[in-house]
């Protein structure tokens, strides 16, 4: 398979087929199109086009630019190693534009081979509905703490406009809209959003949906984003052991951090190819360094396993994914 042999194995094909030369880069992206739908004036509308390096060579994004000033673009993690991820973040400029808009974002790659990938966004920016602030930006939250956020929603030009319901696809996010004014064709609501204390650790990037009585574009998204910090964290979040010859060993290190001193009680993995070396010092510490050793078997291919770390904090067991590629025998 392409992802196992790496790009070096297809240089000849790349030279002979420009179409395929772009296709290898496109394969790294989960999707290349996104529709924002109808969004309010001033609301924050962003989409992350996530890409993953599925090859053995390092990938570098040289640039990303847009065909329309109705969008702006930034690159997250432009240099990615095998199985690492980055993102092309596209921001819809809802504070400066109105109406139906669309853009093509061109992503240029310079290493290991030159290539381009085109991404497409579209959406309708409403001029009659505004949200202040433009999104729910929670920042960093300690796991186990509930947090509230308040916004105002305004509509101009229709005194009969109403928010009928507020929906959330995330069971840990709820919201309530309360009417605060209705005069001379202007309508205003107070919107209260809550993230509950049972929300799991990790990044939040969700939407709540305002359901209105509009005949057209009756649903308006509101972005909710933030990061819920666990009591115990592991770095890296995905561990790539590298390309290992059959029968050989390779060792890499995990960093396990806590908000307060803790002990590691157990480290486990369903595959015995992964071995862990406990420190002789078992005293509580806020930072533990854990060597992980992978011993390659005789069968060539990709190995993917989950490593679980049990501590004395009584919290959810931290987990991470470990990868390795066993090379074909020479």
Secondary structure, DSSP 8 states (H G I E B T S, - for coil): -HHHH-GGGGHHHHHH-HHHHHHHHHTTBS-SEEEEEEEEET--EEEEEEEE--SSS-EEEEEEEES-TTEEEEEE-SEE-TT-EEEEEEEE-TTT--EEEEEEEEEEEEESS-EEEEEEEEEEEEEEEEEESSSEEEEEEETT--EEEEEEEEEES-TT--EEEEEESSTTEEEEEEEEEEETTEEEEEEEEEE-TT--SEEEEEEEEEEES-SSS-EEEEEEEEEEE-SEEEESSEEEEEEE-TT-EEEEEEEEEEEEEE-EEEEEESSTTEEEE--S--S-EEEEEEEEEEE--SS-EEEEEEEEEEETT-S--EEEEEEEEE----
